[in-house]
Amino acid sequence: MRAWVFSALARAKGPLPSAAIPVLIEELETGHDPCLMAAAAACLRTWPEPHEDFAPPLAIALRNARSRDVPVTLNHYGGWTSPDANQTSPLLEILATIDWLPAIPPPLEDELRSLRDAGAARESALAAARSVLGKQRPGCCSFTLSPALFGRLTWTSQRRRGLSAIAGIELEDHNGGTRTCRAAFVGHPTIVAFFYTRCDNPLKCSLTVWKLGRVRNLLVERGLSDAIHTAAITYDSQYDTADRLRRYGQNRGLPMAGDRHSLYRVPKGFETLRRHFDLGVSFFESIVSRHRVELFVLDSQGRVAHALSRVNWSEQEVVELATTLLSEAHSGTGGATLASAAGTSTAGVIASLLPKCPACWAMYMSSIGASVMLSSSALRWTTAAFLLLSVLLVAWRARANGFSWSAVLSLVGIVAVAARIFRDVPDAVSWSGAGLMILGSLLAVRRSVP
């Protein structure tokens, strides 16, 4: 059925949707069904911009397809048909897509020469490989492709979503110990991968855990194994007990070290975790039916900074991304988050303009009193403008990190102070509102500190 969808996309009028590219690349890199591999290769070359960046997944597909090169058809549902029908094969379609590229980099050229020289493929595939190698090409393109096409997404510090939705979910590790997501992910960058032990595709879960072991070794070599943590979380918590997780990791050379480098199951709350990370996994009853390759790099506040989905990520790339986040935390570039937290109240707004801390300004405002601030119409409307700005800052902060008690207290305080402007209410109401805004600001600052 998936192969038929790929074929329909290739035949459809209009450009190939960009959202299809990561799906096609995933199939080329991890696929083991001949018809799917052939359909993915044929569909990819309908993209209007051939580029050298497509070479790495095609090199992997060329290597994997050697043992799966059987006749298939792409114009018949199911991919299997009689010998006299219009047939192709995974190797033929992959080679045709390689021929579509404007340039062939050395690693892909080596794979082509290996196929040609081995002579183990069918003659039609060998002839196609010789044709591709002998063709003159114009060279690489002058444009670049978006990393999102290859399943790589990055969020700046200001746009990362907070951990509050999953902070209290408990994770059980490979030794049977438990800790919350907050305890596991806050205070250090974390590399998080998803897998499950019953996966029957060796190019997905088994390879993911093995590569996570290599990530761990790279961290040890760089002296970063304590500063940057790793976590592998199973999709299949009902089946994957702590003992199964431990043996699965050991069999794939994954070094496990206490709470810094662990395999986890999620006894309760996996659906919330799934929504938070936007996991591409589906289930038939309690059994995983299909899933993506998925890896996330979290910053020291447990927020997703990088997501690599459907792609054959490299260990060095992931370590570099996590190291950058470690440098970000140490250099204080995450201070923008602290400042934005302080800005969730009127005290925070003033503190951002003057060299004072939020707590000092909170005490200053409290000593003046809301009744004095609102004693003249000029001050009333100035205060009203600050209150409106405070509402916008609270909304912005909640959008970035999720709604929390600090936001609730700030909003209630804003409403109470605003009531003093437009309604004849006792001074005690505005005093109470100012106090709630101060408390909300301090809580927001505290939540932003790992």
C-alpha positions in Angstrom: 0.0 0.0 0.0 2.8 2.4 0.8 4.6 1.6 -2.4 1.3 2.3 -4.3 1.1 5.7 -2.5 4.7 6.5 -3.6 3.9 5.5 -7.1 0.8 7.7 -7.1 2.8 10.6 -5.9 5.3 10.1 -8.7 2.5 10.1 -11.3 0.5 13.0 -9.8 0.4 16.3 -11.6 2.2 19.2 -9.8 5.3 19.2 -7.7 6.2 16.6 -5.2 5.3 17.8 -1.7 8.3 18.7 0.4 6.8 16.7 3.3 7.3 13.5 1.2 11.1 13.9 1.0 11.9 12.7 4.6 9.6 9.7 4.2 11.2 8.7 0.9 14.7 9.1 2.4 13.8 7.0 5.4 12.6 4.2 3.1 15.8 4.4 1.1 18.0 4.2 4.2 16.1 1.7 6.3 13.8 -0.1 3.9 14.0 -3.8 3.4 11.0 -4.4 1.1 12.0 -4.5 -2.6 8.8 -2.9 -3.9 9.0 0.0 -1.4 12.7 0.7 -2.1 12.0 0.8 -5.8 8.9 3.0 -5.4 10.8 5.4 -3.1 13.7 5.8 -5.5 11.3 6.4 -8.5 9.3 9.0 -6.5 12.3 10.9 -5.3 13.5 11.8 -8.8 10.2 13.6 -9.5 11.4 16.3 -7.1 12.1 19.3 -9.3 15.6 20.1 -7.8 18.1 17.2 -8.2 20.9 17.8 -5.7 24.1 16.2 -4.5 22.7 16.1 -1.0 20.5 13.2 -2.0 23.7 11.1 -2.6 24.3 9.7 0.9 20.8 8.0 1.3 21.1 6.7 -2.3 24.5 5.2 -1.4 23.0 3.4 1.6 20.0 2.2 -0.6 22.4 1.0 -3.3 24.3 -1.1 -0.7 21.1 -2.5 0.9 19.4 -3.3 -2.4 22.0 -5.8 -3.6 20.5 -8.6 -1.6 16.9 -7.6 -2.4 17.0 -7.0 -6.1 14.0 -8.9 -7.4 11.6 -8.0 -10.2 8.7 -5.7 -9.2 6.3 -3.4 -11.0 5.3 0.0 -9.9 2.1 0.3 -12.0 0.4 -2.6 -10.4 -1.0 -2.6 -6.8 1.1 -4.8 -4.6 4.2 -4.6 -6.7 4.2 -8.2 -7.8 3.1 -9.3 -11.3 3.8 -11.8 -14.1 7.2 -11.9 -15.8 5.8 -10.5 -19.1 4.6 -7.3 -17.4 6.5 -4.0 -17.3 9.1 -4.9 -14.7 11.8 -3.0 -12.8 13.8 -3.7 -9.7 15.1 -1.8 -6.6 18.6 -1.6 -8.1 17.4 -0.3 -11.5 15.2 2.4 -9.8 18.0 3.5 -7.4 20.5 3.6 -10.3 18.1 5.7 -12.4 17.8 8.2 -9.5 21.5 8.3 -9.0 21.8 9.1 -12.8 19.4 12.0 -12.2 21.9 13.7 -9.8 23.9 16.6 -11.1 27.1 15.2 -9.5 28.2 12.0 -7.9 30.4 12.5 -4.8 33.3 10.0 -4.1 31.5 7.8 -1.5 28.6 7.1 -3.9 31.0 6.6 -6.8 32.8 4.0 -4.7 29.5 2.1 -4.1 28.8 2.2 -7.8 32.3 0.8 -8.6 31.8 -1.9 -6.0 28.5 -3.0 -7.5 30.0 -3.0 -11.0 33.2 -4.8 -10.1 31.5 -7.4 -7.9 29.5 -8.7 -10.9 26.9 -10.3 -8.6 23.9 -8.3 -9.8 21.8 -9.0 -12.8 23.1 -7.9 -16.1 20.5 -5.1 -16.5 21.7 -3.6 -13.2 25.4 -3.9 -14.1 24.8 -2.2 -17.4 23.0 0.6 -15.7 25.8 1.0 -13.2 28.4 1.2 -16.0 26.2 3.8 -17.8 26.0 6.0 -14.7 29.7 5.8 -14.1 30.5 6.7 -17.7 28.2 9.7 -17.9 29.6 13.3 -17.9 27.8 15.6 -15.4 27.5 19.3 -15.1 28.6 19.5 -11.5 26.8 20.3 -8.2 24.1 22.9 -7.9 24.5 26.5 -6.8 21.6 26.3 -4.3 21.3 24.5 -1.0 18.5 22.4 0.3 16.7 23.0 3.6 17.8 20.6 6.5 14.0 20.1 7.1 13.9 18.1 3.9 16.2 15.6 5.5 14.3 15.4 8.8 16.4 17.8 10.7 14.7 20.5 12.7 16.2 23.1 15.1 14.6 25.5 17.5 16.3 28.6 19.0 16.4 29.1 22.7 13.4 31.5 22.6 11.2 29.1 20.6 11.8 25.8 22.5 8.8 24.3 24.2 9.1 23.7 27.9 9.1 20.4 29.8 6.1 21.1 32.0 3.7 18.8 30.1 5.8 15.7 30.8 7.8 16.9 33.9 6.1 14.5 36.3 5.9 11.4 34.1 7.9 8.6 35.7 10.6 6.7 33.7 11.7 3.2 34.8 15.3 2.5 33.9 17.0 -0.8 32.9 17.8 -1.5 36.6 14.2 -1.0 37.8 14.9 2.4 39.3 12.5 5.3 38.7 12.8 9.0 38.1 10.7 11.7 36.6 11.3 13.3 33.2 12.3 16.5 35.0 15.0 14.6 37.1 16.2 12.8 34.0 16.3 15.7 31.5 17.0 18.9 33.5 20.4 20.2 34.4 22.3 18.9 31.4 21.9 18.4 27.7 20.4 15.0 26.9 20.4 12.9 23.7 17.1 11.0 23.6 16.3 8.2 21.1 13.2 6.0 20.8 13.2 2.3 20.0 11.6 -1.0 21.0 13.1 -4.5 21.4 10.6 -6.4 19.1 11.5 -4.2 16.1 12.1 -6.6 13.1 14.0 -4.0 11.0 17.7 -4.2 11.9 18.3 -0.8 10.2 16.0 1.0 12.7 15.8 0.2 16.4 18.8 -2.2 16.7 21.0 0.2 14.7 19.7 3.2 16.7 20.7 1.6 20.1 24.1 0.5 18.7 24.8 4.0 17.4 23.8 5.4 20.8 26.5 3.2 22.2 29.0 4.9 19.9 27.7 8.3 20.9 28.4 7.3 24.5 31.9 6.3 23.6 32.5 9.6 21.8 31.3 11.4 24.9 33.8 9.4 27.1 36.6 10.2 24.7 35.9 13.9 25.0 35.4 13.8 28.7 31.7 14.8 28.4 30.0 11.6 29.7 29.0 13.3 32.9 28.0 16.6 31.4 25.9 15.2 28.5 23.5 12.3 29.2 21.8 9.8 26.9 18.5 8.1 27.1 16.8 5.5 25.0 13.0 5.2 25.6 11.0 2.2 24.4 7.7 2.6 22.5 6.6 -0.8 23.9 6.6 -0.4 27.7 4.1 -3.3 28.2 6.5 -5.8 26.8 9.9 -4.2 27.4 10.6 -4.9 31.0 13.7 -3.5 32.7 15.5 -6.9 32.3 14.7 -7.0 28.5 15.9 -3.4 28.1 19.2 -4.2 29.9 19.9 -7.3 27.9 19.0 -5.5 24.6 21.4 -2.7 25.4 24.2 -5.1 26.4 23.8 -7.2 23.3 24.3 -4.1 21.1 27.3 -2.7 23.0 25.5 0.1 24.7 27.4 1.2 27.9 24.9 2.0 30.6 25.9 4.1 33.6 23.5 4.9 36.4 21.1 7.8 35.7 23.4 9.4 33.1 23.1 6.8 30.3 20.0 4.6 30.6 17.3 2.7 28.7 13.8 3.6 29.9 10.2 2.3 29.8 7.2 4.5 30.5 4.8 2.6 32.8 2.2 5.4 32.7 1.7 8.5 30.6 3.3 7.4 27.3 0.5 9.0 25.3 1.4 12.4 26.8 5.1 11.8 26.1 4.1 10.8 22.5 2.3 14.1 22.0 5.1 16.1 23.6 7.8 14.8 21.2 5.3 14.4 18.3 6.4 10.8 17.9 5.8 9.0 14.5 4.6 5.7 15.9 1.4 3.8 15.4 0.0 0.8 17.2 -2.2 -2.2 16.4 -3.8 -2.7 19.8 -0.7 -2.8 22.1 1.8 -3.8 19.4 3.9 -1.3 17.4 2.8 -1.5 13.8 5.1 1.2 12.3 7.5 3.8 13.6 10.1 6.4 12.5 13.8 6.6 13.3 13.6 9.4 16.0 16.3 11.2 18.0 16.1 14.4 20.0 18.7 16.6 21.6 17.4 18.4 24.7 19.0 21.5 26.2 19.8 21.8 29.9 16.2 22.8 30.7 14.9 19.6 29.1 13.5 21.5 26.0 13.8 20.0 22.5 16.5 22.0 20.7 17.1 19.5 17.7 15.0 16.8 16.2 16.3 14.2 13.8 13.5 12.0 12.4 13.4 9.5 9.6 17.1 10.0 8.9 20.3 8.0 9.3 22.0 10.4 11.8 25.7 10.3 12.4 27.1 9.9 15.9 29.6 12.8 15.4 26.8 15.1 14.3 24.7 14.3 17.4 27.6 14.8 19.8 28.4 18.2 18.2 24.8 19.3 18.6 24.8 18.4 22.3 28.2 20.0 22.8 26.9 23.2 21.4 24.0 23.2 23.8 26.5 22.6 26.7 28.5 25.6 25.5 25.2 27.6 25.3 24.4 26.8 29.0 27.9 27.7 30.2 28.2 30.9 28.2 24.9 32.2 29.5 23.2 32.6 26.2 20.3 30.9 27.8 20.0 34.0 29.9 17.5 35.3 27.5 15.2 32.7 28.9 15.8 34.0 32.5 15.1 37.5 31.3 11.9 36.5 29.6 10.8 34.8 32.7 11.4 37.9 34.7 9.4 39.8 32.2 6.2 38.0 33.0 5.3 40.7 35.4 5.4 44.5 35.5 8.4 44.2 37.8 10.1 42.2 35.2 9.4 44.8 32.5 11.0 47.6 34.5 13.9 45.3 35.5 14.6 44.7 31.8 15.1 48.4 31.3 17.1 49.3 34.4 20.1 47.6 36.1 18.0 46.1 38.9 17.1 42.6 39.8 13.4 41.5 39.6 13.2 41.0 43.3 14.5 44.5 44.1 12.0 46.1 41.7 9.2 44.0 43.2 10.0 45.3 46.7 10.2 48.8 45.3 6.8 48.6 43.7 5.3 47.1 46.8 6.6 49.9 49.0 5.1 52.5 46.7 1.8 50.7 46.7 -0.8 50.4 43.9 -2.9 53.2 45.4 -0.1 55.7 44.9 0.6 54.5 41.4 -3.0 55.0 40.4 -3.5 58.4 42.1 -3.3 60.4 38.9 -4.9 59.7 35.5 -1.4 59.9 33.8 0.0 57.2 36.0 -3.2 55.1 35.6 -2.9 54.9 31.9 0.9 54.3 32.1 0.3 51.5 34.4 -2.5 50.1 32.2 0.0 50.1 29.3 2.5 48.2 31.4 -0.2 45.7 32.4 -1.2 45.1 28.8 2.5 44.5 28.0 2.6 42.1 30.9 -0.3 40.1 29.6 1.5 39.7 26.2 4.7 38.6 27.9 2.8 36.0 30.0 1.2 34.7 26.9 4.5 34.5 25.1 6.1 32.7 27.9 3.3 30.2 28.2 3.4 29.5 24.5 7.2 28.8 24.7 7.2 26.8 28.0 3.6 25.7 28.6 1.1 27.1 31.0 2.1 27.0 34.7 1.2 28.4 38.1 3.5 31.3 37.6 1.5 32.4 34.6 -1.8 31.9 36.5 -0.7 34.0 39.5 0.7 36.7 37.2 -2.6 36.9 35.2 -4.8 37.0 38.4 -2.5 39.8 39.8 -2.8 41.8 36.5 -6.6 41.5 36.6 -6.7 42.7 40.3 -4.5 45.7 39.6 -6.4 46.5 36.4 -9.6 46.5 38.5 -8.2 49.4 40.4 -8.0 51.4 37.2 -11.5 50.9 35.8 -13.5 50.0 38.9 -13.8 51.6 42.3 -12.3 48.7 44.4 -10.5 48.9 47.7 -6.8 49.5 47.7 -6.3 46.0 49.3 -7.3 44.5 46.0 -4.6 46.3 44.0 -2.1 45.5 46.8 -3.0 41.8 46.6 -2.7 41.9 42.8 0.8 43.4 43.0 1.7 40.7 45.4 0.5 38.0 43.1 2.4 39.5 40.2 5.6 39.5 42.3 5.0 35.9 43.3 4.3 34.8 39.7 7.5 36.6 38.5 9.7 34.9 41.2 8.2 31.5 40.4 8.8 32.0 36.7 12.4 32.9 37.3 12.9 29.9 39.5 11.4 27.5 36.8 13.9 28.9 34.3 16.9 28.0 36.4 18.0 24.3 35.8 
